[in-house]
Amino acid sequence: MEKEKIRELIGQLTLEEKAGLTSGQDNWFTKAVERLGIPAVRTSDGPNGLRTQEGDTNGLNEELSREAVCFPTASASAASFDTALLEEMGHELGKEAQAFGVDVILGPGVNMKRSPLCGRNFEYFSEDPHLAGKLGAAFVKGAQAEGVGTSLKHFFANSQEHRRMDSSSKMDERTMREIYLSAFETVVKEAQPWTVMASYNKIDGIYSTANKKYLTDVLRKEWGFDGLVMSDWGATHDRVAAVLAGCDLTMPAENTDQMLVKAVEEGRLKESDLDTCCERILALAFQAAENRKEDVVFDYEGGHALARKIADESFVLLKNEGALLPLDKQIKTAFIGAFAESPRYQGGGSSHVTSRNVVSALKAAENANLDVTYAPGYDLKTGETTEELIQEAVAKAGEADAAVVFAGLPDSMESEGVDRRHMRMPEGHNRLIREVCRANPNTVVVLHHGSPVEMPWITEPKAVLDAYLSGEAVGEAVVDILYGDVNPSGHLAETFPIRLEDNPSYLSYFGENGTVRYQEGIFTGYRYYTTKKMPVLFPFGHGLSYTSYKYSDLQVSSESLSVGEPLTVSVKVKNTGDRSGKALIQLYVSPEHVEMIRPVRELKAFAKVELKPGETKEVLLELPARAFQFWSEQIHGWWTEKGKFTIQICENAEKVILEKTVDMDAEPLPPVGGYTTGTPMGEFAKTKKGYHFLNENISYLVMGMAQAGFIPKEVMPMLESIPGGITLDTIRMMGQRMNVDAAGSDGVSTLMNQALGILYNFLPEEKKEELNRLIDELNEVTK
């Protein structure tokens, strides 16, 4: 509906109706205004499958939700590093939403994984904002192409469940922009989700739902978001503040609408501010109504097949000694562990899906006519084991040609609403793995979990396959990978530290007195581990295959760049093994000879390509200007540094395969406080105009110092005989000839460590005025 028509309708609403529109009708619907033909909007949880409430829509009972396809959680699908796959998943969820009468899917979640302890990590893609942003944008594009909206969440800095309703996230501006806002920015700019969900937490002491700086100034004005902002369920603490901040819709139903009416009547809230929120709510309502498709029947079998495909491409082969995997289908295999029969395939809380067709690995093996025996090994709910269970498992493993232990984290150890306090698996799982490894040297461990775990037994099994929480088709995907019907191509979208204490947020994660300080700054995840050269269990980007790949012929479109220029990178990849597979190209940018403290490398582009045995493909990757920039707190914007930037094709965040360096020509930022006559001349000379001025006028200083007796008399004839006069370049050259260590940070003489004021004193009046004008001009960038 056109804006003018929407504004006409708003003009016909009573003040009470306007206030009412800004909160939900119940837990899932917005309010309708039947007399004006304004429809309601139906929402549903659904990052990895719809949790659409049946019957009483005032309920939140996950057990009463409608049967739906449970796709792999974000922690799993992110390991695919495949934007096309995430877009396909978005399409499928959009079709299912149309069939269920759902208008807006509450997802995806692109919060950063600051710590492995976050109980909701399984809902989030990655510790890396570039990866999370690209995958999130793909999901949104897919779902919205089906005429179903999405709600990008949880905006923002919602990195823990502990005190999630009232804790305040506190970080510096650069950390906020480079790490915690970046993925949201990517999704908004590339995909324009219909809605954005404001999180529970505070940011710098202000609740997200009342934070005008981020909801209006950044999200809308700076990024160009033109949709609706809604609260997380129960996240609005002040209805008036929420409207003023730009949070249009408070969910779920509230009995506080009258507060808005009273605020308008008392002059604390302009009715026009309420009108702005209503305009966005009506725009969403009519957009949803116009995109509804009647008589849509969802293809559950097709959805299940896609869930299996996504799981197949998301499993990460962490270890495979002696090429134990894939297993021969003719051998006898022991499946050990209760997860083999009752898999943990999704997380708990609002994203919990009532699955229609869950297939266990045991059932999938049976369907494939494989020779498999089974022993539970531990209690499904607690993860604990007994001597009897261990003995049964060891006996089954000893009788088999290979053993597969299914282990990980039970539901009770990770869920929305609560954070873990350690990274350990249940001791019953750990013990079972060790005992089975002793009984059978050909042991594989299959892990089911939503976030990294410690692996004190890692040297004992020959192979480890990470299934994460891979949705209802997890069992079929496990069998696909174990027996070689599918070649694993997943890569870790997060770092697995050796122990919790190694995580950069370890000392400050839970916070104190309701404030959580992000003391590690921009050094989160692999940015910390690689820069500090700290050993990890498995690095970000790690993932093995049943084939091998060779990368070659790295090319860049230019070896020298200016500010604002993009760069095209090409690389060839060849499948050098004997089976088809999908290779992941990971491109990192590594800054060198720059002034800012930066991570040793950051992921800036990636691509996944399918290759037959012996096949070679050339892959093109585009690096926008932003790929080389950092956020400057001085100018409150993105800035490019002069220096060298190495383009690296990596096997993972730690291992560089190919690299090529490009030079970046850029002007420096003025020092904090701006250039003054107190600025060192060497600092001033880093700017092109500053260097040119000093080069032309340094002679005034040299001659003045000579007259004052600061320069030896025997040096003067040499200075006076220099062709072209005294310049910075000639001073540097003289220092080298005299074997004097005269190199400053920019390569000019030690004279440049002195303040500009020294030169200023010796300049004639017209030159002093020229220098003052130049200082003002160079300082303009900070204004």
Summary of the structure (lengths in Angstrom):
residues: 783
radius of gyration: 30.5
end to end distance: 41.4
largest distance: 98.8
contacts: 2822
relative contact order: 0.09
helix: 37%
strand: 21%
